[in-house]
């Protein structure tokens, strides 16, 4: 139901995969930046990197769900015509 709604709103599997890869990159960048922040006295600055890194599996799962929906949707429309 949610996947159908997202597909109808224009979200494609490629968008979700791109968001997953971007969240991995942002997580690494945040982690690298946290090293400097922690040396400056900000305790547990790496938590932001861990938080952002946990988005990637969700985006990958959403991408897979959308890819399956797109494949089924395309199959139904090609066999109907």
Secondary structure, DSSP 8 states (H G I E B T S, - for coil): -HHHHHHHTT--HHHHHHHHHHHHHHHHHHHHHHHHHHHTT-TTTTHHHHHHHTHHHHHHHHHHHHHHHHHHHHHHHHHH-
